[in-house]
Amino acid sequence: MQIGEIPRVRLATLPTPLEEAPRLGEALGGIRLFVKRDDNTGLALGGNKARKLEFLMADAVKQGADTVITTGGPQSNHARMTAAAARKLGMRPVLVLEGKKPSERQGNLLLDELLGAEVSFVPEDADLDAEMARVAERLRAGGARPYIIPLGGSSALGSIGYVLAAMEIVDQSIAAGIAPDRVYTSGGSGGTLAGLLLGMKVFAPQVAVWGISVGRREPDLIQRIVRKAEEAARLAGLPVSVTEDDVHVDDDYVGPGYGIPSPECIKAIRLAAETEGLILDPVYTGKTLAGLAGHVKRGLVRSGETVVFLHTGGAPGLFAYSEWF
Ligand SMILES: *Cc1c(COP(=O)(O)O)cnc(C)c1O
């Protein structure tokens, strides 16, 4: 199959803008910085999951699903956007969230409620795939046709959305007359990086793709990215191979753990807001900007380089973190 033949439904507002951020680039140490605004994809307040869901939901439609099940933390952007995608296509959203039920409905959880998602909570050490399978079984017994979307929408199929995003960045760079040296983005479940890396390898191999981990250790994240990128290449009929040598990830900016902001993350969020009026989030993009800032400081990124910061969204989660600011 060719990439253009993979079933897709339109959910995202594309292309998202590629905007120069000169004051932030200066504050980071004199890099030429552009922000790829995937926080502006639309679909219930935007974020990177919209691009993945265009392919995942097309598969759900193809399989005749009437219910969509997915999983994530209580402040999962992916769960919120999947619930919105389900509603937009006339399906019922079911969310299996990991952790304790928060006392306050804030941020993404409030939006899940507005979207009328059926929400249940499972313990943090639960096997999420098994929990979703159990829910699917119950729904099937009641006559529903459920479709399960994995954590973060990070299957090979979902990452196809970021192969196309790489093409979009290359096209916009040519139109703007710039030649990016690097793209920085967050590494969560790895689907975004897998697609982006594969896309850049095909369309602009001179651009280095860097992922700042927000939770996983480097070997785990690298392995996930390579596996997904390889699978996505086969799926899209792209004649390239992605190996561990292609992957650049850094887990030095995880801080205390997934979903727990570091002081550098809080500082980075304030810096983006104060220099550019740009709103980042405490789980993903704040840590990623902290990582980019650290790389400039360490001389890994040299001043004068052209860097694209792929903003993956997440700002709705901010409202559940007000005590950190
Ligand atoms: C899910 C998410 C990510 C991480 O994407 P992965 O494909 O899971 O690595 C980054 N930023 C935001 C805001 C997200 O919601």
PDBQT file of the ligand as one rigid body, heavy atoms in Angstrom, charges set to zero:
ROOT
HETATM    1  C1  LIG A 401       0.689  12.187  23.733  1.00  0.00    +0.000 C 
HETATM    2  C2  LIG A 401       1.453  13.470  23.783  1.00  0.00    +0.000 A 
HETATM    3  C3  LIG A 401       2.821  13.526  23.456  1.00  0.00    +0.000 A 
HETATM    4  C4  LIG A 401       3.643  12.309  23.174  1.00  0.00    +0.000 C 
HETATM    5  O1  LIG A 401       3.403  11.696  21.963  1.00  0.00    +0.000 OA
HETATM    6  P1  LIG A 401       3.817  10.189  21.765  1.00  0.00    +0.000 P 
HETATM    7  O2  LIG A 401       3.482   9.901  20.380  1.00  0.00    +0.000 OA
HETATM    8  O3  LIG A 401       3.027   9.394  22.756  1.00  0.00    +0.000 OA
HETATM    9  O4  LIG A 401       5.280  10.053  22.063  1.00  0.00    +0.000 OA
HETATM   10  C5  LIG A 401       3.456  14.748  23.446  1.00  0.00    +0.000 A 
HETATM   11  N1  LIG A 401       2.784  15.878  23.767  1.00  0.00    +0.000 NA
HETATM   12  C6  LIG A 401       1.492  15.855  24.107  1.00  0.00    +0.000 A 
HETATM   13  C7  LIG A 401       0.858  17.142  24.474  1.00  0.00    +0.000 C 
HETATM   14  C8  LIG A 401       0.773  14.665  24.121  1.00  0.00    +0.000 A 
HETATM   15  O5  LIG A 401      -0.515  14.661  24.476  1.00  0.00    +0.000 OA
ENDROOT
TORSDOF 0
